[in-house]
Amino acid sequence: MRGAPCPNILLMRPCLLRPGLHLPRCRLGQAARGSTIPAILPRAQKRTNVSLSDSKRRISVYNGNAAVSRPVSAEPLRTFSSTCANSSNAKANAPASGGHKPMTELEKRISAIPIERYRNFCIVAHIDHGKSTLSDRLLEHTGTISAGDANKQVLDKLDVERERGITVKAQTCTMIYKNPKDGLDYLLHLVDTPGHVDFRAEVTRSYASCGGALLLVDASQGVQAQTVANFHLAFAEGLTLIPVVNKIDMASADVERALDQIERAFELEPSKALRVSAKTGLGIEKILPAVIEEIPHPVGDASKPLRMLLVDSWYDTFRGVICLVRVFDGQLKAGDKIVSFATGNQYTVGEVGIQYPNQVPQTLIRAGQVGYVFFNPGMKKIQDAKIGDTFTNLGCENVVEPYPGFEEPKPMVFVAAFPTDQSNYTKLSDSIGQLVLNDRSVTLQKDSSDALGAGWRLGFLGSLHCSVFQDRLRQEHGADVIITEPSVPTKIVYSDGEEDIITNPAQFPEYDHHRLRSATLYEPVVKATIALPEDYYGRVIEILEATRGTNEGVEFFGNQVIMKYEIPAASLVDDLFGKLKGATKGYATLDYEDAGWRESDLVKMNLLVNKEPVDAIARIVHRSQAVRLGRAWVVKFKEHVSRQMFEVVIQAQAGRQIVARETLKPFRKDVLAKLHASDISRRRKLLEKQKEGRKRLRAVGNVVIEQESFQKFLSK
């Protein structure tokens, strides 16, 4: 017999009471006073009886013959309030343990540290100056990881990073350090940043979560281009900089020269510079005390409504999008309801934690901390995680001021990617999609080619970024792909004021297009900073002038020269860095930043095979470079095309002009082989007949160009 609905119990769903009924979804804290609820667990040795009265509420747990009484809170469970005041008060009054799980020793140590003993800092330097190695030593010094020879690039998670010895993506880690000066624990948050110019956006985002930076300089190389660029970025953000001279144990180290360059280039006090060797651990013990003394602690109030900045994100197959966040005010724990300022989407927090150095779940993260968070249900699209977005409690949107955010990095280099076998298109599409999920700086759109089939048009931050992406495709997904020559975008301004930006050279209007005749063409330019020894100054000047560069200043620091040039972005993808390295025996360094557009005399280059254009091989170049590039194209393409039964003409066309030509001779049948002592007229007749046959064959014959030929031609 069914009973009446229970009037004294607030359940998550309506229920009916009858003898022996088990109420698995009944919330004990919402039961009304003066009633008794028997809850019987079938097939279990443990059962729970709850007796509630006006004066005292206790829960008795029976396990066999033993009984233990525990007090139950007399206050009903609170529901989430949509008002900002109630939600912030509830967060402030909530117990640190979450009320359901004991705190770990790590959580207890962190909860005992006030925000005045927090320090957030990053390591910035030129590529290969020892940032990742220094991070390894700091993790060992604080006891975050155990010391050992296996600790090489601990924070670098990608295979390509370990293989190349570079950092591609900024990595974070939380450390607890006991300061020997006062014997107190300090919570340190470290960010290891990339050193290559292509990944400057990672460095900029890292600055938002930090209050200071270690400016690392290689004692054997001195101040280089990326060192200068990182200094200016950090200075603009108002970060406190601590100069550190690394690799002092090397035989070629010149510490005094490095200190002199630091003083002259950055106006930093040489006496405050730390001298270390990250490889051997020499001087490492001086770094963290200097961080505590020099870098200010973050400012925030845990009792205020949540104000949280999204610094980075990555995609997990099982959890969805995982966000790396910096909490400025308030606190965050599992179950909180938050809202995004950028998208307006609402989320329920599933888990919060810190990188230690791997993901370690925490009960909550507070103002001043940097940690990770994912949602339940999870965030499905990486596009919803907009870097620089601000999150707050649901209902607090009108109270909390959003963070200004970041400037999205713009692709500088575009390539087309095609599968080596069109039957692998679907598999390759899934692989590229997975990589794009974790690299938001890559732009992706579908493309097609008559010669190579269906593919994609990809945009990258630079040539190294493109190369790393290709390596990750091969290593992580086992995918082989044909990558066309890198190109830069071109802007066309027509006579009626309409603008069009072309990223695919095949879509550039032909020379006889009526609108193109009166249009103005623009190419992207960059402001480049080149650092090199003075001995190679003359050679570098010649290279930069040949790339149509404009000199904007030269500074001398002892034997070191820093040159500032405005150069076309197309020169960067034409292996400018390799030319500089070759001219200076590897000593030159290059850094650049976007400088807008410049009017230029551009022309579309096509490769013709028997007067038919090959759409996979097209490029927009300056007219002065057309002859040189056309000659290189036809010579290289001739090496990779198979001979035919007829003559094959390979031409390079710039606009309406043919600037280079190569001819591939046909196979020739010896039609005179069966003639021995025949008349000369007979011989002529056979040769003329063969010539006429070749003309007909050339008129109807199609040149067969295999995939391998494109692959070899497009490879460096």
C-alpha positions as MATLAB code, in Angstrom:
seq = 'MRGAPCPNILLMRPCLLRPGLHLPRCRLGQAARGSTIPAILPRAQKRTNVSLSDSKRRISVYNGNAAVSRPVSAEPLRTFSSTCANSSNAKANAPASGGHKPMTELEKRISAIPIERYRNFCIVAHIDHGKSTLSDRLLEHTGTISAGDANKQVLDKLDVERERGITVKAQTCTMIYKNPKDGLDYLLHLVDTPGHVDFRAEVTRSYASCGGALLLVDASQGVQAQTVANFHLAFAEGLTLIPVVNKIDMASADVERALDQIERAFELEPSKALRVSAKTGLGIEKILPAVIEEIPHPVGDASKPLRMLLVDSWYDTFRGVICLVRVFDGQLKAGDKIVSFATGNQYTVGEVGIQYPNQVPQTLIRAGQVGYVFFNPGMKKIQDAKIGDTFTNLGCENVVEPYPGFEEPKPMVFVAAFPTDQSNYTKLSDSIGQLVLNDRSVTLQKDSSDALGAGWRLGFLGSLHCSVFQDRLRQEHGADVIITEPSVPTKIVYSDGEEDIITNPAQFPEYDHHRLRSATLYEPVVKATIALPEDYYGRVIEILEATRGTNEGVEFFGNQVIMKYEIPAASLVDDLFGKLKGATKGYATLDYEDAGWRESDLVKMNLLVNKEPVDAIARIVHRSQAVRLGRAWVVKFKEHVSRQMFEVVIQAQAGRQIVARETLKPFRKDVLAKLHASDISRRRKLLEKQKEGRKRLRAVGNVVIEQESFQKFLSK';
ca = [
       0.000    0.000    0.000;
       1.358    3.352   -0.921;
       1.659    5.926    1.819;
       1.211    9.694    1.809;
       3.957   12.064    0.630;
       6.447   12.922    3.382;
       5.712   16.512    4.567;
       8.744   16.825    6.847;
      11.544   15.986    4.483;
      12.922   18.088    1.629;
      14.065   15.673   -1.036;
      15.852   16.223   -4.334;
      12.821   14.551   -5.999;
       9.300   13.722   -4.633;
       9.064   10.394   -2.791;
       6.555    8.298   -0.839;
       7.160    6.718    2.580;
       6.255    3.162    3.344;
       7.706    0.554    5.728;
      11.160   -0.573    4.716;
      11.562    2.173    2.080;
      15.197    3.128    1.317;
      15.703    6.823    0.560;
      19.055    7.040   -1.224;
      18.577   10.657   -2.432;
      17.274   12.115    0.847;
      19.404   15.010    2.069;
      19.832   14.599    5.804;
      20.601   18.214    6.519;
      17.261   19.338    5.142;
      15.139   17.061    7.387;
      12.687   18.881    9.650;
      12.984   18.607   13.386;
      10.868   16.211   15.486;
      10.843   13.241   13.097;
      12.656    9.942   12.757;
      13.799    8.541    9.420;
      14.720    4.835    9.201;
      17.048    4.306    6.245;
      17.679    0.611    5.570;
      20.530   -0.388    3.307;
      19.631   -3.703    1.677;
      22.322   -6.378    1.460;
      24.656   -4.446    3.748;
      26.006   -4.955    7.249;
      25.878   -1.226    7.966;
      22.631    0.647    8.605;
      21.996    4.180    9.775;
      19.335    5.447   12.156;
      18.750    9.169   12.454;
      16.962   10.614   15.491;
      16.115   14.287   15.427;
      14.766   16.325   18.319;
      14.383   19.981   19.165;
      17.339   20.063   21.534;
      19.891   17.739   19.966;
      20.386   15.992   16.628;
      22.663   12.935   16.436;
      23.311   10.218   13.919;
      23.950    6.632   15.092;
      25.817    4.278   12.795;
      25.362    0.607   13.596;
      27.915   -1.805   12.277;
      27.253   -5.247   13.687;
      26.850   -4.817   17.458;
      28.813   -1.599   17.763;
      27.242    1.834   17.677;
      28.916    5.217   17.337;
      27.106    8.527   17.843;
      28.128   11.583   15.842;
      26.631   15.062   16.014;
      24.809   16.394   12.984;
      24.690   20.068   12.111;
      21.410   21.639   13.240;
      21.464   24.119   10.378;
      19.823   22.984    7.132;
      21.983   22.776    4.003;
      22.041   26.036    2.087;
      21.060   26.262   -1.491;
      23.145   28.354   -3.905;
      21.999   31.940   -3.946;
      21.991   33.855   -7.168;
      22.767   37.074   -5.351;
      26.411   38.095   -5.191;
      26.328   38.972   -1.469;
      24.906   35.662   -0.337;
      27.246   33.638   -2.526;
      30.347   35.459   -1.326;
      29.291   35.159    2.321;
      28.637   31.464    1.890;
      32.136   31.029    0.377;
      33.747   32.958    3.196;
      31.962   30.920    5.867;
      32.527   27.557    4.172;
      35.046   25.273    5.913;
      38.398   24.910    4.207;
      38.088   21.135    4.063;
      34.854   21.238    2.106;
      33.091   19.442    4.961;
      33.359   15.987    3.419;
      37.007   15.052    2.865;
      40.019   15.369    5.176;
      42.737   17.726    4.031;
      46.011   16.293    2.794;
      49.324   17.393    4.267;
      49.978   19.489    1.153;
      46.633   21.279    1.524;
      47.273   21.931    5.211;
      50.633   23.547    4.428;
      49.126   25.676    1.648;
      46.107   26.760    3.733;
      48.446   27.942    6.503;
      50.304   30.310    4.143;
      48.815   33.822    3.892;
      48.783   35.728    0.622;
      51.646   37.924    1.897;
      53.894   34.858    1.499;
      52.851   34.118   -2.097;
      55.266   34.798   -4.972;
      54.386   34.375   -8.664;
      57.302   34.600  -11.093;
      58.467   33.341  -14.490;
      61.768   32.681  -16.240;
      62.349   34.530  -19.533;
      65.359   34.405  -21.817;
      66.520   33.834  -25.359;
      66.202   30.314  -26.746;
      68.766   27.805  -25.406;
      69.892   29.970  -22.471;
      68.907   27.319  -19.911;
      65.377   28.173  -18.726;
      64.089   24.586  -18.510;
      67.264   23.364  -16.829;
      67.005   26.127  -14.235;
      63.364   25.142  -13.616;
      64.464   21.556  -12.958;
      67.006   22.701  -10.355;
      64.457   24.934   -8.597;
      61.967   22.058   -8.384;
      64.671   19.870   -6.873;
      65.773   22.587   -4.457;
      62.240   23.003   -3.067;
      61.637   19.254   -2.819;
      58.827   19.335   -5.389;
      60.626   16.555   -7.263;
      63.388   14.275   -6.040;
      66.880   15.044   -7.272;
      68.224   12.738   -9.947;
      69.875   12.525  -13.350;
      66.514   11.755  -14.976;
      65.258   15.300  -14.320;
      65.710   16.830  -17.753;
      63.043   19.248  -18.978;
      60.573   18.011  -16.368;
      58.045   20.723  -17.231;
      58.262   20.098  -20.985;
      55.398   17.710  -21.695;
      55.634   17.334  -25.507;
      57.913   14.833  -27.256;
      58.969   17.455  -29.783;
      60.119   19.708  -26.919;
      62.386   17.010  -25.512;
      63.627   16.001  -28.958;
      64.544   19.533  -30.051;
      65.530   20.775  -26.591;
      63.191   23.761  -26.801;
      60.086   24.904  -24.946;
      57.031   25.287  -27.164;
      54.265   25.847  -24.610;
      54.564   27.732  -21.310;
      54.416   25.291  -18.377;
      53.567   26.056  -14.756;
      54.340   24.549  -11.370;
      53.573   25.374   -7.747;
      56.332   24.985   -5.131;
      56.462   25.287   -1.339;
      59.750   26.736   -0.111;
      60.881   27.067    3.496;
      62.868   30.293    3.694;
      65.996   29.721    5.795;
      66.011   33.395    6.811;
      62.741   33.328    8.798;
      61.868   29.614    8.782;
      58.435   30.224    7.202;
      56.780   28.475    4.274;
      56.310   30.428    1.045;
      54.027   29.444   -1.827;
      55.882   29.972   -5.104;
      54.342   29.738   -8.540;
      56.835   29.231  -11.392;
      56.220   29.625  -15.146;
      58.765   28.253  -17.630;
      58.290   30.228  -20.860;
      59.336   29.511  -24.475;
      62.392   31.308  -25.803;
      61.704   31.392  -29.535;
      60.086   34.446  -31.054;
      57.314   32.369  -32.681;
      55.859   31.654  -29.236;
      55.970   35.167  -27.819;
      52.212   35.041  -27.110;
      52.911   32.338  -24.510;
      55.348   34.689  -22.752;
      52.870   37.593  -22.787;
      50.149   35.444  -21.186;
      52.604   34.240  -18.546;
      53.298   37.813  -17.451;
      49.622   38.263  -16.491;
      49.910   35.610  -13.773;
      53.259   36.848  -12.403;
      54.573   39.690  -10.296;
      58.173   39.388  -11.423;
      60.579   37.551  -13.694;
      64.061   36.053  -13.718;
      65.838   37.554  -16.755;
      68.253   34.798  -17.738;
      71.390   35.566  -19.770;
      73.850   32.985  -21.099;
      77.361   33.887  -19.895;
      78.913   32.570  -23.117;
      76.426   34.212  -25.519;
      75.564   37.441  -23.712;
      72.466   39.546  -24.377;
      70.653   38.371  -27.508;
      67.631   39.475  -29.527;
      64.924   37.645  -27.590;
      66.476   38.803  -24.313;
      65.908   42.397  -25.400;
      62.339   41.686  -26.549;
      61.421   39.901  -23.304;
      62.836   42.749  -21.241;
      60.693   45.356  -22.993;
      57.555   43.199  -22.645;
      58.175   42.646  -18.938;
      59.022   46.299  -18.378;
      55.761   47.348  -20.053;
      53.842   45.004  -17.725;
      55.523   46.560  -14.674;
      57.207   43.330  -13.563;
      60.140   43.271  -11.170;
      63.177   41.854  -12.977;
      65.999   39.892  -11.358;
      68.996   39.423  -13.713;
      70.557   35.951  -13.621;
      73.751   35.008  -15.479;
      73.690   31.295  -16.321;
      76.312   28.772  -17.529;
      79.147   30.331  -15.546;
      80.841   26.907  -15.414;
      81.527   26.826  -19.171;
      85.044   27.386  -20.440;
      83.801   30.012  -22.900;
      81.819   31.930  -20.245;
      82.517   35.677  -20.037;
      80.558   36.777  -16.959;
      81.900   40.322  -16.867;
      80.896   40.962  -20.469;
      77.401   39.645  -19.778;
      77.065   41.882  -16.700;
      78.260   44.895  -18.672;
      75.679   44.212  -21.402;
      72.926   43.854  -18.795;
      73.808   47.239  -17.334;
      74.122   49.054  -20.658;
      71.137   47.468  -22.435;
      68.637   47.281  -19.542;
      70.029   49.704  -16.923;
      69.865   46.939  -14.309;
      72.306   46.961  -11.397;
      75.077   44.375  -12.094;
      75.729   43.904   -8.371;
      72.224   42.422   -7.973;
      72.725   39.895  -10.764;
      72.932   36.283   -9.604;
      75.642   34.018  -11.019;
      74.530   30.406  -11.392;
      75.051   27.207  -13.288;
      71.725   25.477  -13.777;
      73.448   22.339  -15.051;
      75.630   21.755  -11.984;
      73.401   23.511   -9.426;
      76.051   26.107   -8.544;
      74.464   29.201   -6.957;
      70.890   27.862   -7.162;
      70.346   28.394   -3.421;
      70.576   32.187   -3.923;
      67.686   32.486   -6.398;
      64.599   31.800   -4.264;
      65.646   34.084   -1.363;
      66.139   36.831   -3.959;
      62.669   36.101   -5.396;
      61.137   36.446   -1.908;
      62.987   39.692   -1.218;
      62.606   41.432   -4.576;
      59.302   40.278   -6.115;
      56.131   41.660   -4.453;
      53.386   39.356   -3.270;
      50.083   39.271   -5.197;
      47.236   41.458   -3.967;
      43.785   39.981   -3.451;
      40.936   39.419   -0.997;
      39.499   35.919   -0.530;
      36.301   37.312    1.020;
      35.337   39.288   -2.099;
      33.354   37.833   -5.025;
      35.358   35.644   -7.384;
      37.473   37.437  -10.005;
      39.411   34.887  -12.008;
      41.519   35.262  -15.164;
      41.830   32.503  -17.762;
      45.540   32.286  -18.609;
      45.726   29.117  -20.711;
      43.718   26.038  -21.633;
      44.154   22.589  -23.126;
      41.836   19.795  -24.163;
      41.478   16.477  -22.350;
      39.616   13.632  -24.034;
      37.783   12.613  -20.858;
      37.394   15.891  -18.948;
      36.896   18.354  -21.783;
      38.651   21.714  -21.687;
      40.941   22.219  -18.683;
      41.619   25.866  -17.810;
      44.711   27.343  -16.178;
      43.501   30.282  -14.107;
      44.850   33.051  -11.892;
      42.548   33.971   -8.996;
      42.664   37.701   -8.163;
      39.829   37.832   -5.603;
      37.584   35.310   -3.882;
      38.040   31.580   -3.845;
      36.967   28.648   -5.998;
      35.956   25.113   -5.081;
      34.112   22.190   -6.630;
      30.383   22.779   -6.949;
      30.601   26.562   -7.380;
      28.560   28.075  -10.193;
      30.499   30.615  -12.241;
      29.890   32.646  -15.386;
      32.139   33.853  -18.218;
      32.218   37.556  -19.104;
      33.290   36.892  -22.710;
      30.688   34.272  -23.686;
      28.053   34.570  -20.918;
      28.116   30.780  -20.504;
      27.503   29.355  -17.021;
      29.476   26.444  -15.601;
      29.542   24.265  -12.497;
      33.055   23.637  -11.190;
      33.949   19.934  -11.214;
      37.483   20.021   -9.792;
      40.151   22.538   -8.862;
      43.819   21.935   -8.185;
      47.423   22.976   -8.696;
      50.304   21.822  -10.892;
      52.755   20.152   -8.501;
      54.282   19.592  -11.097;
      51.491   17.288  -12.325;
      47.824   17.953  -11.606;
      47.057   17.602   -7.866;
      43.388   18.155   -6.854;
      42.698   20.661   -4.069;
      39.638   21.461   -1.993;
      39.832   25.101   -3.081;
      42.132   27.707   -4.581;
      42.245   31.214   -3.142;
      43.078   34.754   -4.171;
      46.688   35.004   -5.321;
      46.971   31.389   -6.457;
      47.371   29.951   -9.928;
      45.752   26.595  -10.569;
      43.667   24.532  -12.936;
      39.907   23.999  -13.106;
      37.571   21.880  -15.174;
      33.808   21.792  -15.159;
      31.062   19.229  -14.675;
      29.560   18.889  -17.209;
      32.761   19.715  -19.045;
      33.448   22.560  -21.444;
      33.261   20.848  -24.826;
      34.678   23.468  -27.196;
      38.145   24.944  -26.861;
      36.752   28.089  -28.553;
      34.630   28.730  -25.437;
      37.814   29.087  -23.378;
      38.869   32.542  -24.562;
      42.317   33.387  -23.263;
      42.153   36.556  -21.146;
      38.507   35.942  -20.204;
      37.285   36.785  -16.678;
      35.081   34.464  -14.604;
      33.041   35.322  -11.509;
      30.263   33.883   -9.333;
      26.856   33.621  -10.877;
      25.018   36.842   -9.978;
      28.149   38.954   -9.472;
      28.545   40.135  -13.069;
      27.531   43.718  -12.195;
      29.895   43.920   -9.220;
      33.135   42.451  -10.585;
      35.286   44.381  -13.060;
      36.523   42.111  -15.896;
      40.216   41.846  -16.700;
      41.293   43.749  -19.858;
      42.331   40.486  -21.552;
      45.025   39.702  -24.119;
      45.617   40.491  -27.747;
      45.028   37.355  -29.798;
      48.159   36.296  -31.734;
      47.828   36.724  -35.494;
      49.111   34.071  -37.912;
      52.138   35.282  -39.850;
      52.796   32.242  -42.051;
      50.285   30.232  -44.095;
      50.763   26.804  -45.653;
      48.559   24.232  -47.344;
      48.590   20.667  -46.007;
      47.562   17.588  -47.986;
      47.632   13.876  -47.126;
      50.209   11.832  -49.025;
      47.389    9.369  -49.734;
      43.865   10.724  -50.172;
      42.449    7.570  -48.567;
      43.923    8.824  -45.279;
      42.059   12.129  -45.451;
      39.594   11.333  -42.640;
      42.295   10.049  -40.298;
      44.523   13.056  -40.954;
      41.563   15.391  -40.444;
      40.975   13.929  -36.973;
      44.693   14.235  -36.121;
      44.894   17.883  -37.193;
      41.688   18.617  -35.292;
      43.153   17.159  -32.085;
      46.301   19.304  -32.372;
      44.327   22.467  -33.135;
      42.276   21.839  -29.967;
      45.443   22.292  -27.899;
      47.015   25.063  -29.969;
      44.619   27.961  -30.378;
      47.147   30.035  -32.347;
      46.731   27.732  -35.382;
      44.028   28.760  -37.848;
      42.384   26.035  -39.921;
      40.168   26.018  -42.999;
      39.504   23.484  -45.743;
      41.333   23.774  -49.058;
      41.673   21.790  -52.271;
      44.114   21.458  -55.140;
      43.789   19.940  -58.616;
      47.218   18.401  -58.213;
      47.162   17.259  -54.569;
      43.452   16.766  -53.843;
      41.563   17.793  -50.707;
      43.484   19.389  -47.840;
      43.601   22.303  -45.397;
      44.900   25.856  -45.206;
      46.808   26.363  -41.943;
      48.044   29.596  -40.384;
      51.015   29.649  -37.973;
      52.895   32.218  -35.919;
      56.155   31.481  -37.703;
      58.252   28.936  -39.582;
      59.356   27.094  -36.415;
      55.741   26.915  -35.246;
      54.853   25.253  -38.563;
      57.759   22.809  -38.296;
      56.837   21.856  -34.719;
      53.224   21.268  -35.782;
      54.378   18.920  -38.536;
      56.636   17.025  -36.098;
      53.760   16.622  -33.634;
      51.554   15.225  -36.395;
      54.192   12.608  -37.159;
      55.143   11.735  -33.564;
      51.786   11.828  -31.793;
      49.510   10.642  -34.582;
      51.806    8.849  -37.042;
      50.518   11.011  -39.905;
      52.484   11.915  -43.034;
      51.512   15.154  -44.718;
      52.635   17.260  -47.681;
      53.239   20.895  -46.666;
      53.419   23.531  -49.387;
      55.843   26.442  -49.335;
      55.070   28.956  -46.569;
      53.521   32.223  -47.678;
      52.377   35.457  -46.051;
      49.042   37.243  -46.551;
      48.601   39.983  -49.146;
      46.187   42.915  -48.953;
      44.490   44.278  -52.073;
      42.818   47.706  -51.956;
      40.640   48.219  -55.038;
      39.874   51.590  -56.595;
      36.376   51.649  -55.062;
      37.851   51.323  -51.530;
      37.083   47.635  -51.056;
      39.798   45.644  -49.266;
      40.586   41.958  -49.608;
      43.215   39.949  -47.721;
      44.505   36.922  -49.634;
      46.075   34.060  -47.649;
      46.043   31.477  -50.464;
      48.222   32.461  -53.470;
      46.079   30.311  -55.773;
      43.147   32.660  -55.083;
      45.111   35.785  -56.053;
      43.578   37.451  -59.156;
      45.362   36.841  -62.434;
      47.359   39.643  -64.073;
      44.643   40.329  -66.667;
      41.862   40.791  -64.094;
      40.207   44.146  -64.765;
      39.973   45.174  -61.074;
      43.591   44.325  -60.360;
      44.921   46.863  -62.870;
      43.837   49.849  -60.750;
      44.266   48.200  -57.338;
      47.003   48.887  -54.779;
      48.886   45.928  -53.286;
      50.274   45.765  -49.747;
      52.570   43.270  -48.052;
      53.038   42.720  -44.278;
      56.220   44.041  -42.677;
      57.867   43.348  -39.330;
      60.221   45.246  -37.057;
      63.223   42.990  -36.623;
      65.889   43.127  -33.915;
      69.137   41.366  -34.827;
      71.932   40.824  -32.307;
      75.362   39.727  -33.560;
      79.113   40.116  -32.956;
      80.655   43.220  -34.489;
      82.956   41.132  -36.724;
      80.022   40.050  -38.925;
      78.350   43.436  -39.167;
      79.157   43.995  -42.862;
      77.872   40.595  -44.030;
      74.581   41.003  -42.193;
      74.070   44.478  -43.698;
      74.352   42.960  -47.198;
      71.774   40.248  -46.402;
      69.280   42.698  -44.914;
      69.606   45.123  -47.812;
      69.006   42.259  -50.258;
      65.719   41.513  -48.468;
      64.534   45.117  -49.097;
      64.992   46.005  -45.427;
      65.024   49.544  -44.032;
      67.562   50.435  -41.347;
      65.974   51.985  -38.248;
      68.931   52.089  -35.868;
      72.135   50.408  -34.726;
      73.484   50.166  -31.162;
      76.933   48.964  -30.100;
      77.552   47.247  -26.729;
      81.231   46.437  -26.649;
      81.757   43.675  -29.216;
      77.986   43.138  -29.536;
      75.814   44.929  -32.115;
      72.017   45.251  -31.965;
      70.425   46.270  -35.273;
      66.816   47.336  -35.813;
      65.376   46.830  -39.305;
      61.960   46.967  -40.932;
      61.800   44.036  -43.322;
      59.039   42.324  -45.334;
      57.465   39.354  -43.593;
      57.976   37.344  -46.794;
      61.727   37.494  -46.161;
      61.275   35.641  -42.873;
      59.704   32.613  -44.556;
      62.432   32.736  -47.223;
      64.874   31.386  -44.604;
      66.255   34.758  -43.493;
      67.220   33.339  -40.118;
      69.211   30.554  -41.769;
      71.059   33.072  -43.933;
      71.935   35.164  -40.879;
      73.162   32.100  -38.997;
      75.307   31.056  -41.951;
      76.848   34.512  -42.359;
      77.725   34.846  -38.652;
      78.785   31.220  -37.947;
      75.675   30.734  -35.812;
      76.089   33.808  -33.583;
      73.273   35.986  -34.965;
      69.886   36.047  -33.213;
      66.613   37.390  -34.544;
      63.452   38.734  -32.953;
      60.533   40.442  -34.689;
      57.095   41.918  -34.135;
      54.276   42.829  -36.488;
      54.553   46.335  -38.004;
      51.473   46.480  -40.231;
      51.307   46.808  -44.035;
      53.480   48.492  -46.649;
      52.661   49.275  -50.272;
      54.690   47.089  -52.585;
      55.117   46.009  -56.237;
      53.880   42.421  -55.938;
      53.285   39.821  -58.618;
      51.873   36.308  -58.667;
      54.365   33.537  -59.513;
      53.037   30.414  -61.251;
      54.764   27.217  -62.298;
      53.611   26.052  -65.755;
      53.993   22.512  -67.061;
      53.313   22.454  -70.796;
      51.570   25.821  -70.371;
      49.237   24.487  -67.674;
      49.582   26.108  -64.190;
      50.205   23.874  -61.176;
      47.969   25.337  -58.491;
      49.855   23.664  -55.633;
      52.954   25.697  -56.509;
      52.050   29.386  -56.527;
      53.413   32.341  -54.589;
      53.075   36.119  -54.273;
      56.524   37.748  -54.521;
      58.079   41.142  -55.074;
      58.798   41.770  -58.739;
      62.527   42.170  -58.061;
      62.687   38.613  -56.669;
      60.748   36.943  -59.486;
      63.668   36.020  -61.773;
      65.793   34.509  -59.004;
      62.915   32.496  -57.552;
      61.640   31.401  -60.988;
      65.045   30.056  -61.996;
      65.287   28.072  -58.739;
      61.774   26.663  -59.239;
      62.215   25.303  -62.773;
      65.641   23.776  -62.073;
      64.412   22.000  -58.946;
      61.104   20.838  -60.462;
      62.882   19.373  -63.497;
      64.827   17.050  -61.204;
      61.662   15.477  -59.801;
      59.454   15.071  -62.906;
      59.608   11.830  -64.864;
      60.420   11.906  -68.579;
      57.510   11.393  -70.963;
      57.137   10.157  -74.539;
      56.886   13.782  -75.568;
      58.718   16.993  -74.697;
      57.778   18.621  -71.372;
      58.271   22.364  -70.990;
      58.589   23.722  -67.446;
      58.193   27.506  -67.084;
      58.017   30.072  -64.299;
      55.554   32.883  -64.979;
      55.493   36.225  -63.140;
      52.415   38.150  -64.160;
      52.319   37.952  -67.962;
      56.073   37.425  -68.320;
      57.909   34.073  -68.518;
      61.000   34.548  -66.341;
      62.555   31.054  -66.516;
      62.305   27.861  -68.582;
      63.612   24.300  -68.568;
      62.856   21.566  -71.123;
      62.593   17.886  -70.286;
      63.659   15.876  -73.351;
      61.370   12.989  -74.373;
      62.183    9.330  -74.660;
      63.307    8.621  -78.261;
      62.689    5.421  -80.141;
      65.404    4.512  -82.651;
      63.289    4.192  -85.783;
      66.416    3.676  -87.929;
      67.522    0.567  -86.085;
      66.008   -1.823  -88.699;
      67.588    0.054  -91.607;
      71.053   -0.980  -92.653;
      71.957    0.106  -96.123;
      68.761    1.825  -97.071;
      68.459    4.980  -99.107;
      68.784    8.380  -97.386;
      65.275    9.336  -98.476;
      63.925    6.337  -96.595;
      65.689    7.467  -93.462;
      64.301   11.013  -93.806;
      60.810    9.683  -94.318;
      60.912    7.697  -91.070;
      62.354   10.616  -89.093;
      59.703   13.023  -90.440;
      56.978   10.530  -89.571;
      58.349   10.284  -86.014;
      58.404   14.074  -85.706;
      54.764   14.363  -86.812;
      53.777   11.706  -84.290;
      55.492   13.628  -81.490;
      53.557   16.787  -82.368;
      50.242   14.932  -82.207;
      51.247   13.267  -78.899;
      52.241   16.602  -77.380;
      48.928   18.114  -78.438;
      46.799   15.431  -76.755;
      49.167   14.110  -74.094;
      48.899   14.990  -70.411;
      51.938   15.200  -68.153;
      51.668   12.721  -65.306;
      53.158   14.243  -62.140;
      53.304   11.820  -59.224;
      52.713   12.733  -55.568;
      56.333   11.893  -54.760;
      57.470   14.588  -57.175;
      55.492   17.273  -55.319;
      56.683   15.914  -51.997;
      60.353   16.094  -53.008;
      59.955   19.523  -54.619;
      58.208   21.021  -51.578;
      60.672   19.527  -49.069;
      63.514   21.745  -47.971;
];
